[in-house]
């Protein structure tokens, strides 16, 4: 017998800031203090939508390190170019996803794409951080550039569809390879559509609203822009009803029950591992961009 996951809370962005000069973000977590509810996800930044004037100098973030987790970038409008110390590079545009497993460490830069920079336009992106279990924090880095055409689309009812980026929804398997069980679904709902989303029992889950107006389980309202609802681990589905055209990102995952020690771009299990990460970065052991 199916039971619904309960809505635990609905939150506004807990902070707003610029990441480099290319990403004006509204942060949904960790700024809201919901770490237990969103575990294994660590961070959610929603960049834009923001209009950028034409420029000849790509905006973004200069080279910086990561260790101990994955960065997942989902493009809605505009393009992002990535280049890292493992020799991986890629460009993602609307509908594409970059799933970078930093693991033992990479140094990378994230910049607006050249053509987008020169033409200008509206930029809209999400960056999520996904934790890795201790046993995989020092694995070799990996890069998955996932193009929109490889992301299956399933119907959730009339006027409601989901792009399955990771995990399984209605029998469709997302293309992203994940280290622990993770679901990531990009939902597009037309006003008036209703249905349900199956999310595994025992998985933490949360639903971010980029824009729109949606009722969850007939009651809890996600309305406007940049909101997030956290859901209970118990239950295996959530019901939605769109009151306006809406774009949502559904995240779910098996919680990683290990200590978290984090410092900026490093997320490890102990302070000693953080000190090591800082030392390794400073001494060049995470590599450099060429
Ligand atoms: Mn980065």
py3Dmol code that shows the C-alpha trace and the ligand (Angstrom):
import py3Dmol

protein = """\
ATOM      1  CA  UNK A   1       0.000   0.000   0.000  1.00  0.00           C
ATOM      2  CA  UNK A   2       1.367   3.362  -1.041  1.00  0.00           C
ATOM      3  CA  UNK A   3       1.752   6.221   1.409  1.00  0.00           C
ATOM      4  CA  UNK A   4       2.668   9.788   0.572  1.00  0.00           C
ATOM      5  CA  UNK A   5       5.893  11.397   1.642  1.00  0.00           C
ATOM      6  CA  UNK A   6       4.995  14.259   3.981  1.00  0.00           C
ATOM      7  CA  UNK A   7       6.069  17.827   3.278  1.00  0.00           C
ATOM      8  CA  UNK A   8       8.372  18.764   6.181  1.00  0.00           C
ATOM      9  CA  UNK A   9       8.928  22.415   5.314  1.00  0.00           C
ATOM     10  CA  UNK A  10       8.956  25.012   2.528  1.00  0.00           C
ATOM     11  CA  UNK A  11      11.847  27.485   2.352  1.00  0.00           C
ATOM     12  CA  UNK A  12      12.862  30.697   0.578  1.00  0.00           C
ATOM     13  CA  UNK A  13      16.499  31.208  -0.454  1.00  0.00           C
ATOM     14  CA  UNK A  14      18.626  31.456   2.700  1.00  0.00           C
ATOM     15  CA  UNK A  15      21.264  33.592   0.969  1.00  0.00           C
ATOM     16  CA  UNK A  16      21.996  35.388  -2.295  1.00  0.00           C
ATOM     17  CA  UNK A  17      25.438  36.099  -3.670  1.00  0.00           C
ATOM     18  CA  UNK A  18      27.603  36.056  -6.766  1.00  0.00           C
ATOM     19  CA  UNK A  19      29.831  33.065  -7.556  1.00  0.00           C
ATOM     20  CA  UNK A  20      32.673  34.676  -9.491  1.00  0.00           C
ATOM     21  CA  UNK A  21      31.296  37.293 -11.894  1.00  0.00           C
ATOM     22  CA  UNK A  22      29.107  34.870 -13.863  1.00  0.00           C
ATOM     23  CA  UNK A  23      26.703  33.237 -11.437  1.00  0.00           C
ATOM     24  CA  UNK A  24      24.236  35.366  -9.452  1.00  0.00           C
ATOM     25  CA  UNK A  25      22.843  32.648  -7.202  1.00  0.00           C
ATOM     26  CA  UNK A  26      20.047  32.162  -4.739  1.00  0.00           C
ATOM     27  CA  UNK A  27      21.026  29.412  -2.323  1.00  0.00           C
ATOM     28  CA  UNK A  28      18.365  26.960  -1.110  1.00  0.00           C
ATOM     29  CA  UNK A  29      20.755  24.879   0.996  1.00  0.00           C
ATOM     30  CA  UNK A  30      22.898  24.652   3.104  1.00  0.00           C
ATOM     31  CA  UNK A  31      21.725  28.204   3.960  1.00  0.00           C
ATOM     32  CA  UNK A  32      18.386  26.890   5.245  1.00  0.00           C
ATOM     33  CA  UNK A  33      19.789  24.430   7.798  1.00  0.00           C
ATOM     34  CA  UNK A  34      18.085  21.412   6.226  1.00  0.00           C
ATOM     35  CA  UNK A  35      21.192  19.199   5.901  1.00  0.00           C
ATOM     36  CA  UNK A  36      19.570  16.111   7.457  1.00  0.00           C
ATOM     37  CA  UNK A  37      16.532  16.330   5.178  1.00  0.00           C
ATOM     38  CA  UNK A  38      18.502  16.753   1.927  1.00  0.00           C
ATOM     39  CA  UNK A  39      21.430  14.359   2.650  1.00  0.00           C
ATOM     40  CA  UNK A  40      23.188  13.151   0.382  1.00  0.00           C
ATOM     41  CA  UNK A  41      22.811  16.548  -1.353  1.00  0.00           C
ATOM     42  CA  UNK A  42      25.051  19.252   0.131  1.00  0.00           C
ATOM     43  CA  UNK A  43      24.354  22.441  -1.756  1.00  0.00           C
ATOM     44  CA  UNK A  44      21.778  23.924  -4.152  1.00  0.00           C
ATOM     45  CA  UNK A  45      22.522  27.181  -5.973  1.00  0.00           C
ATOM     46  CA  UNK A  46      20.009  28.580  -8.441  1.00  0.00           C
ATOM     47  CA  UNK A  47      21.743  31.013 -10.820  1.00  0.00           C
ATOM     48  CA  UNK A  48      19.559  33.561 -12.588  1.00  0.00           C
ATOM     49  CA  UNK A  49      17.498  33.966 -14.658  1.00  0.00           C
ATOM     50  CA  UNK A  50      19.653  37.042 -15.271  1.00  0.00           C
ATOM     51  CA  UNK A  51      20.252  39.070 -18.439  1.00  0.00           C
ATOM     52  CA  UNK A  52      23.906  39.538 -19.416  1.00  0.00           C
ATOM     53  CA  UNK A  53      25.009  42.178 -21.924  1.00  0.00           C
ATOM     54  CA  UNK A  54      27.321  41.155 -24.779  1.00  0.00           C
ATOM     55  CA  UNK A  55      30.957  41.011 -23.734  1.00  0.00           C
ATOM     56  CA  UNK A  56      34.293  39.886 -25.151  1.00  0.00           C
ATOM     57  CA  UNK A  57      35.480  38.491 -21.805  1.00  0.00           C
ATOM     58  CA  UNK A  58      33.799  35.261 -20.596  1.00  0.00           C
ATOM     59  CA  UNK A  59      32.382  35.677 -17.087  1.00  0.00           C
ATOM     60  CA  UNK A  60      32.494  32.943 -14.483  1.00  0.00           C
ATOM     61  CA  UNK A  61      34.743  31.428 -11.847  1.00  0.00           C
ATOM     62  CA  UNK A  62      38.512  31.199 -12.245  1.00  0.00           C
ATOM     63  CA  UNK A  63      40.364  28.015 -11.361  1.00  0.00           C
ATOM     64  CA  UNK A  64      39.432  26.568  -7.976  1.00  0.00           C
ATOM     65  CA  UNK A  65      39.540  23.101  -6.356  1.00  0.00           C
ATOM     66  CA  UNK A  66      36.978  20.548  -5.186  1.00  0.00           C
ATOM     67  CA  UNK A  67      37.473  17.338  -3.205  1.00  0.00           C
ATOM     68  CA  UNK A  68      35.179  14.741  -1.633  1.00  0.00           C
ATOM     69  CA  UNK A  69      31.929  15.178  -3.576  1.00  0.00           C
ATOM     70  CA  UNK A  70      30.330  15.766  -6.989  1.00  0.00           C
ATOM     71  CA  UNK A  71      29.223  18.979  -8.685  1.00  0.00           C
ATOM     72  CA  UNK A  72      26.172  18.695 -10.942  1.00  0.00           C
ATOM     73  CA  UNK A  73      25.348  21.601 -13.241  1.00  0.00           C
ATOM     74  CA  UNK A  74      21.990  21.723 -15.045  1.00  0.00           C
ATOM     75  CA  UNK A  75      21.653  24.298 -17.823  1.00  0.00           C
ATOM     76  CA  UNK A  76      18.292  25.976 -18.506  1.00  0.00           C
ATOM     77  CA  UNK A  77      19.359  29.068 -20.475  1.00  0.00           C
ATOM     78  CA  UNK A  78      22.824  30.056 -21.671  1.00  0.00           C
ATOM     79  CA  UNK A  79      25.931  27.895 -21.812  1.00  0.00           C
ATOM     80  CA  UNK A  80      28.756  26.957 -19.436  1.00  0.00           C
ATOM     81  CA  UNK A  81      32.231  25.792 -20.390  1.00  0.00           C
ATOM     82  CA  UNK A  82      34.180  23.594 -18.009  1.00  0.00           C
ATOM     83  CA  UNK A  83      37.884  22.723 -18.027  1.00  0.00           C
ATOM     84  CA  UNK A  84      39.678  20.734 -15.339  1.00  0.00           C
ATOM     85  CA  UNK A  85      43.050  19.443 -14.181  1.00  0.00           C
ATOM     86  CA  UNK A  86      42.151  15.854 -15.124  1.00  0.00           C
ATOM     87  CA  UNK A  87      42.137  16.954 -18.748  1.00  0.00           C
ATOM     88  CA  UNK A  88      38.336  16.902 -19.030  1.00  0.00           C
ATOM     89  CA  UNK A  89      36.528  19.730 -20.745  1.00  0.00           C
ATOM     90  CA  UNK A  90      32.989  20.281 -21.904  1.00  0.00           C
ATOM     91  CA  UNK A  91      30.388  22.816 -22.862  1.00  0.00           C
ATOM     92  CA  UNK A  92      26.784  22.498 -21.748  1.00  0.00           C
ATOM     93  CA  UNK A  93      23.778  24.342 -23.103  1.00  0.00           C
ATOM     94  CA  UNK A  94      20.038  24.360 -22.421  1.00  0.00           C
ATOM     95  CA  UNK A  95      18.849  20.910 -21.357  1.00  0.00           C
ATOM     96  CA  UNK A  96      22.355  19.517 -20.845  1.00  0.00           C
ATOM     97  CA  UNK A  97      23.882  18.363 -17.570  1.00  0.00           C
ATOM     98  CA  UNK A  98      27.490  18.214 -16.400  1.00  0.00           C
ATOM     99  CA  UNK A  99      28.078  15.619 -13.664  1.00  0.00           C
ATOM    100  CA  UNK A 100      31.600  16.077 -12.317  1.00  0.00           C
ATOM    101  CA  UNK A 101      32.881  13.688  -9.690  1.00  0.00           C
ATOM    102  CA  UNK A 102      35.668  15.626  -8.002  1.00  0.00           C
ATOM    103  CA  UNK A 103      36.417  12.740  -5.584  1.00  0.00           C
ATOM    104  CA  UNK A 104      40.167  12.901  -4.748  1.00  0.00           C
ATOM    105  CA  UNK A 105      40.389  16.351  -6.252  1.00  0.00           C
ATOM    106  CA  UNK A 106      40.203  18.475  -9.338  1.00  0.00           C
ATOM    107  CA  UNK A 107      41.001  22.056 -10.117  1.00  0.00           C
ATOM    108  CA  UNK A 108      38.593  23.522 -12.635  1.00  0.00           C
ATOM    109  CA  UNK A 109      37.181  26.714 -14.082  1.00  0.00           C
ATOM    110  CA  UNK A 110      33.546  27.391 -14.947  1.00  0.00           C
ATOM    111  CA  UNK A 111      32.874  30.113 -17.504  1.00  0.00           C
ATOM    112  CA  UNK A 112      30.030  31.275 -19.688  1.00  0.00           C
ATOM    113  CA  UNK A 113      30.380  29.843 -23.198  1.00  0.00           C
ATOM    114  CA  UNK A 114      32.154  32.022 -25.793  1.00  0.00           C
ATOM    115  CA  UNK A 115      29.194  32.425 -28.176  1.00  0.00           C
ATOM    116  CA  UNK A 116      26.817  33.192 -25.294  1.00  0.00           C
ATOM    117  CA  UNK A 117      29.295  35.735 -23.905  1.00  0.00           C
ATOM    118  CA  UNK A 118      29.596  37.531 -27.236  1.00  0.00           C
ATOM    119  CA  UNK A 119      25.865  37.545 -27.983  1.00  0.00           C
ATOM    120  CA  UNK A 120      24.670  38.144 -24.401  1.00  0.00           C
ATOM    121  CA  UNK A 121      21.313  36.870 -23.225  1.00  0.00           C
ATOM    122  CA  UNK A 122      19.496  35.291 -20.317  1.00  0.00           C
ATOM    123  CA  UNK A 123      21.473  32.930 -18.141  1.00  0.00           C
ATOM    124  CA  UNK A 124      19.780  30.313 -15.934  1.00  0.00           C
ATOM    125  CA  UNK A 125      21.474  27.320 -14.318  1.00  0.00           C
ATOM    126  CA  UNK A 126      21.367  25.112 -11.243  1.00  0.00           C
ATOM    127  CA  UNK A 127      24.421  23.751  -9.463  1.00  0.00           C
ATOM    128  CA  UNK A 128      23.979  20.931  -6.983  1.00  0.00           C
ATOM    129  CA  UNK A 129      26.635  19.295  -4.815  1.00  0.00           C
ATOM    130  CA  UNK A 130      26.202  15.586  -4.112  1.00  0.00           C
ATOM    131  CA  UNK A 131      28.163  13.993  -1.280  1.00  0.00           C
ATOM    132  CA  UNK A 132      30.304  10.880  -1.705  1.00  0.00           C
ATOM    133  CA  UNK A 133      30.636   8.126   0.906  1.00  0.00           C
ATOM    134  CA  UNK A 134      34.014   7.903   2.682  1.00  0.00           C
ATOM    135  CA  UNK A 135      34.997   4.876   0.598  1.00  0.00           C
ATOM    136  CA  UNK A 136      34.779   6.972  -2.601  1.00  0.00           C
ATOM    137  CA  UNK A 137      36.026  10.381  -1.487  1.00  0.00           C
ATOM    138  CA  UNK A 138      39.574   9.630  -2.658  1.00  0.00           C
ATOM    139  CA  UNK A 139      38.624   7.786  -5.878  1.00  0.00           C
ATOM    140  CA  UNK A 140      39.897   9.151  -9.184  1.00  0.00           C
ATOM    141  CA  UNK A 141      37.888  12.071 -10.616  1.00  0.00           C
ATOM    142  CA  UNK A 142      35.310  11.422 -13.354  1.00  0.00           C
ATOM    143  CA  UNK A 143      33.447  13.683 -15.770  1.00  0.00           C
ATOM    144  CA  UNK A 144      30.084  12.976 -17.408  1.00  0.00           C
ATOM    145  CA  UNK A 145      28.861  15.436 -20.003  1.00  0.00           C
ATOM    146  CA  UNK A 146      25.206  14.521 -20.552  1.00  0.00           C
ATOM    147  CA  UNK A 147      23.395  15.992 -23.545  1.00  0.00           C
ATOM    148  CA  UNK A 148      19.685  16.697 -23.537  1.00  0.00           C
ATOM    149  CA  UNK A 149      18.983  14.118 -26.269  1.00  0.00           C
ATOM    150  CA  UNK A 150      20.232  11.335 -23.959  1.00  0.00           C
ATOM    151  CA  UNK A 151      17.851  12.265 -21.118  1.00  0.00           C
ATOM    152  CA  UNK A 152      14.601  10.261 -21.311  1.00  0.00           C
ATOM    153  CA  UNK A 153      11.299  12.104 -20.928  1.00  0.00           C
ATOM    154  CA  UNK A 154       8.353  10.431 -19.183  1.00  0.00           C
ATOM    155  CA  UNK A 155       4.760  11.621 -18.919  1.00  0.00           C
ATOM    156  CA  UNK A 156       3.317  12.205 -15.453  1.00  0.00           C
ATOM    157  CA  UNK A 157      -0.153  12.872 -16.879  1.00  0.00           C
ATOM    158  CA  UNK A 158      -1.679  15.349 -19.296  1.00  0.00           C
ATOM    159  CA  UNK A 159       0.502  18.478 -19.437  1.00  0.00           C
ATOM    160  CA  UNK A 160       3.096  17.084 -17.025  1.00  0.00           C
ATOM    161  CA  UNK A 161       6.462  15.603 -17.990  1.00  0.00           C
ATOM    162  CA  UNK A 162       9.727  14.724 -16.305  1.00  0.00           C
ATOM    163  CA  UNK A 163      13.236  14.454 -17.726  1.00  0.00           C
ATOM    164  CA  UNK A 164      14.980  11.629 -15.894  1.00  0.00           C
ATOM    165  CA  UNK A 165      18.586  12.775 -15.358  1.00  0.00           C
ATOM    166  CA  UNK A 166      19.504  10.192 -12.697  1.00  0.00           C
ATOM    167  CA  UNK A 167      17.711   7.309 -11.038  1.00  0.00           C
ATOM    168  CA  UNK A 168      14.529   5.663 -12.262  1.00  0.00           C
ATOM    169  CA  UNK A 169      11.088   7.112 -12.858  1.00  0.00           C
ATOM    170  CA  UNK A 170       8.231   5.157 -14.429  1.00  0.00           C
ATOM    171  CA  UNK A 171      10.643   2.569 -15.738  1.00  0.00           C
ATOM    172  CA  UNK A 172      12.934   5.109 -17.413  1.00  0.00           C
ATOM    173  CA  UNK A 173      16.565   5.107 -16.274  1.00  0.00           C
ATOM    174  CA  UNK A 174      18.484   8.370 -16.222  1.00  0.00           C
ATOM    175  CA  UNK A 175      21.875   8.436 -18.004  1.00  0.00           C
ATOM    176  CA  UNK A 176      23.924   9.809 -15.090  1.00  0.00           C
ATOM    177  CA  UNK A 177      26.045   7.223 -13.315  1.00  0.00           C
ATOM    178  CA  UNK A 178      25.893   7.875  -9.583  1.00  0.00           C
ATOM    179  CA  UNK A 179      27.994   6.481  -6.727  1.00  0.00           C
ATOM    180  CA  UNK A 180      25.101   6.042  -4.296  1.00  0.00           C
ATOM    181  CA  UNK A 181      21.400   5.775  -5.258  1.00  0.00           C
ATOM    182  CA  UNK A 182      20.294   9.245  -6.383  1.00  0.00           C
ATOM    183  CA  UNK A 183      17.267  10.444  -8.338  1.00  0.00           C
ATOM    184  CA  UNK A 184      17.210  13.737 -10.232  1.00  0.00           C
ATOM    185  CA  UNK A 185      14.122  14.696 -12.248  1.00  0.00           C
ATOM    186  CA  UNK A 186      13.488  17.918 -14.209  1.00  0.00           C
ATOM    187  CA  UNK A 187       9.712  18.485 -14.172  1.00  0.00           C
ATOM    188  CA  UNK A 188       7.786  20.754 -16.545  1.00  0.00           C
ATOM    189  CA  UNK A 189       4.154  21.197 -15.560  1.00  0.00           C
ATOM    190  CA  UNK A 190       1.430  23.024 -17.469  1.00  0.00           C
ATOM    191  CA  UNK A 191      -1.155  24.958 -15.451  1.00  0.00           C
ATOM    192  CA  UNK A 192      -3.937  22.561 -14.460  1.00  0.00           C
ATOM    193  CA  UNK A 193      -1.846  19.399 -14.682  1.00  0.00           C
ATOM    194  CA  UNK A 194      -1.833  16.999 -11.754  1.00  0.00           C
ATOM    195  CA  UNK A 195      -0.273  13.668 -10.938  1.00  0.00           C
ATOM    196  CA  UNK A 196       2.172  11.881  -8.688  1.00  0.00           C
ATOM    197  CA  UNK A 197       5.919  11.320  -8.567  1.00  0.00           C
ATOM    198  CA  UNK A 198       7.202   7.978  -7.275  1.00  0.00           C
ATOM    199  CA  UNK A 199      10.215   8.367  -4.963  1.00  0.00           C
ATOM    200  CA  UNK A 200      11.706   5.348  -3.176  1.00  0.00           C
ATOM    201  CA  UNK A 201      10.728   4.662   0.445  1.00  0.00           C
ATOM    202  CA  UNK A 202      13.743   5.433   2.661  1.00  0.00           C
ATOM    203  CA  UNK A 203      15.138   8.072   0.294  1.00  0.00           C
ATOM    204  CA  UNK A 204      15.383  11.646   1.440  1.00  0.00           C
ATOM    205  CA  UNK A 205      13.694  13.907  -1.071  1.00  0.00           C
ATOM    206  CA  UNK A 206      13.213  17.570  -1.807  1.00  0.00           C
ATOM    207  CA  UNK A 207      11.529  19.551  -4.557  1.00  0.00           C
ATOM    208  CA  UNK A 208      12.872  22.886  -5.768  1.00  0.00           C
ATOM    209  CA  UNK A 209      10.566  25.279  -7.599  1.00  0.00           C
ATOM    210  CA  UNK A 210      12.412  27.394 -10.157  1.00  0.00           C
ATOM    211  CA  UNK A 211       9.254  29.232 -11.249  1.00  0.00           C
ATOM    212  CA  UNK A 212       5.552  28.540 -10.963  1.00  0.00           C
ATOM    213  CA  UNK A 213       2.797  27.686  -8.539  1.00  0.00           C
ATOM    214  CA  UNK A 214       2.345  24.093  -7.374  1.00  0.00           C
ATOM    215  CA  UNK A 215       0.442  22.378  -4.581  1.00  0.00           C
ATOM    216  CA  UNK A 216       2.088  19.319  -3.029  1.00  0.00           C
ATOM    217  CA  UNK A 217      -0.193  16.675  -1.531  1.00  0.00           C
ATOM    218  CA  UNK A 218      -3.129  19.028  -2.079  1.00  0.00           C
ATOM    219  CA  UNK A 219      -1.953  21.561   0.480  1.00  0.00           C
ATOM    220  CA  UNK A 220       1.649  22.755   0.686  1.00  0.00           C
ATOM    221  CA  UNK A 221       2.260  25.595  -1.730  1.00  0.00           C
ATOM    222  CA  UNK A 222       5.421  26.209  -3.726  1.00  0.00           C
ATOM    223  CA  UNK A 223       4.750  29.563  -5.362  1.00  0.00           C
ATOM    224  CA  UNK A 224       6.834  32.221  -7.080  1.00  0.00           C
ATOM    225  CA  UNK A 225      10.535  31.581  -7.671  1.00  0.00           C
ATOM    226  CA  UNK A 226      13.394  29.765  -5.942  1.00  0.00           C
ATOM    227  CA  UNK A 227      11.577  27.817  -3.219  1.00  0.00           C
ATOM    228  CA  UNK A 228      12.252  24.360  -1.856  1.00  0.00           C
ATOM    229  CA  UNK A 229      10.078  21.787  -0.097  1.00  0.00           C
ATOM    230  CA  UNK A 230      11.687  19.034   1.961  1.00  0.00           C
ATOM    231  CA  UNK A 231       9.897  15.681   2.159  1.00  0.00           C
ATOM    232  CA  UNK A 232       9.910  12.828   4.652  1.00  0.00           C
ATOM    233  CA  UNK A 233      12.027   9.704   4.243  1.00  0.00           C
ATOM    234  CA  UNK A 234       8.885   7.635   4.844  1.00  0.00           C
ATOM    235  CA  UNK A 235       6.417   7.211   2.009  1.00  0.00           C
ATOM    236  CA  UNK A 236       6.949   6.437  -1.653  1.00  0.00           C
ATOM    237  CA  UNK A 237       5.260   9.190  -3.650  1.00  0.00           C
ATOM    238  CA  UNK A 238       4.237  12.837  -3.649  1.00  0.00           C
ATOM    239  CA  UNK A 239       1.200  14.327  -5.388  1.00  0.00           C
ATOM    240  CA  UNK A 240       1.327  17.581  -7.338  1.00  0.00           C
ATOM    241  CA  UNK A 241      -1.162  19.995  -8.842  1.00  0.00           C
ATOM    242  CA  UNK A 242       0.124  22.882 -10.956  1.00  0.00           C
ATOM    243  CA  UNK A 243      -1.844  26.117 -10.598  1.00  0.00           C
ATOM    244  CA  UNK A 244       0.414  27.844 -13.157  1.00  0.00           C
ATOM    245  CA  UNK A 245       3.046  26.662 -15.654  1.00  0.00           C
ATOM    246  CA  UNK A 246       5.878  25.448 -13.429  1.00  0.00           C
ATOM    247  CA  UNK A 247       9.454  24.182 -13.555  1.00  0.00           C
ATOM    248  CA  UNK A 248      10.591  21.946 -10.694  1.00  0.00           C
ATOM    249  CA  UNK A 249      13.676  19.939  -9.858  1.00  0.00           C
ATOM    250  CA  UNK A 250      13.056  16.792  -7.805  1.00  0.00           C
ATOM    251  CA  UNK A 251      16.032  15.412  -5.846  1.00  0.00           C
ATOM    252  CA  UNK A 252      16.083  12.147  -3.956  1.00  0.00           C
ATOM    253  CA  UNK A 253      18.736   9.912  -2.515  1.00  0.00           C
ATOM    254  CA  UNK A 254      19.732   7.315  -0.012  1.00  0.00           C
ATOM    255  CA  UNK A 255      21.162   9.233   2.972  1.00  0.00           C
ATOM    256  CA  UNK A 256      24.896   8.815   3.658  1.00  0.00           C
ATOM    257  CA  UNK A 257      25.148   8.273   7.412  1.00  0.00           C
ATOM    258  CA  UNK A 258      28.725   9.478   7.970  1.00  0.00           C
ATOM    259  CA  UNK A 259      30.205  12.567   9.646  1.00  0.00           C
ATOM    260  CA  UNK A 260      30.551  15.637   7.429  1.00  0.00           C
ATOM    261  CA  UNK A 261      33.495  18.044   7.750  1.00  0.00           C
ATOM    262  CA  UNK A 262      33.373  20.821   5.183  1.00  0.00           C
ATOM    263  CA  UNK A 263      35.463  23.856   4.393  1.00  0.00           C
ATOM    264  CA  UNK A 264      34.663  25.829   1.243  1.00  0.00           C
ATOM    265  CA  UNK A 265      35.193  23.558  -1.756  1.00  0.00           C
ATOM    266  CA  UNK A 266      36.245  20.526   0.321  1.00  0.00           C
ATOM    267  CA  UNK A 267      33.741  18.113   1.934  1.00  0.00           C
ATOM    268  CA  UNK A 268      35.325  15.285   3.890  1.00  0.00           C
ATOM    269  CA  UNK A 269      34.578  13.264   7.045  1.00  0.00           C
ATOM    270  CA  UNK A 270      37.132  14.720   9.495  1.00  0.00           C
ATOM    271  CA  UNK A 271      38.977  17.987  10.151  1.00  0.00           C
ATOM    272  CA  UNK A 272      42.266  16.180   9.581  1.00  0.00           C
ATOM    273  CA  UNK A 273      41.099  15.286   6.049  1.00  0.00           C
ATOM    274  CA  UNK A 274      40.180  18.941   5.495  1.00  0.00           C
ATOM    275  CA  UNK A 275      43.672  20.046   6.569  1.00  0.00           C
ATOM    276  CA  UNK A 276      45.116  17.455   4.160  1.00  0.00           C
ATOM    277  CA  UNK A 277      42.893  18.705   1.318  1.00  0.00           C
ATOM    278  CA  UNK A 278      44.063  22.291   1.838  1.00  0.00           C
ATOM    279  CA  UNK A 279      47.708  21.159   1.950  1.00  0.00           C
ATOM    280  CA  UNK A 280      47.299  18.995  -1.164  1.00  0.00           C
ATOM    281  CA  UNK A 281      45.690  21.847  -3.101  1.00  0.00           C
ATOM    282  CA  UNK A 282      48.359  24.340  -2.032  1.00  0.00           C
ATOM    283  CA  UNK A 283      51.195  22.015  -2.960  1.00  0.00           C
ATOM    284  CA  UNK A 284      49.702  21.340  -6.401  1.00  0.00           C
ATOM    285  CA  UNK A 285      48.736  17.723  -5.757  1.00  0.00           C
ATOM    286  CA  UNK A 286      45.242  18.367  -7.179  1.00  0.00           C
ATOM    287  CA  UNK A 287      46.862  19.434 -10.415  1.00  0.00           C
ATOM    288  CA  UNK A 288      46.580  22.589 -12.486  1.00  0.00           C
ATOM    289  CA  UNK A 289      44.817  23.770 -15.579  1.00  0.00           C
ATOM    290  CA  UNK A 290      46.938  23.674 -18.705  1.00  0.00           C
TER     291      UNK A 290
END
"""
ligand_1 = """\
1
MN
Mn 33.455 24.531 -9.143
"""
view = py3Dmol.view(width=600, height=400)
view.addModel(protein, "pdb")
view.setStyle({"model": 0}, {"cartoon": {"style": "trace"}})
view.addModel(ligand_1, "xyz")
view.setStyle({"model": 1}, {"stick": {}})
view.zoomTo()
view.show()
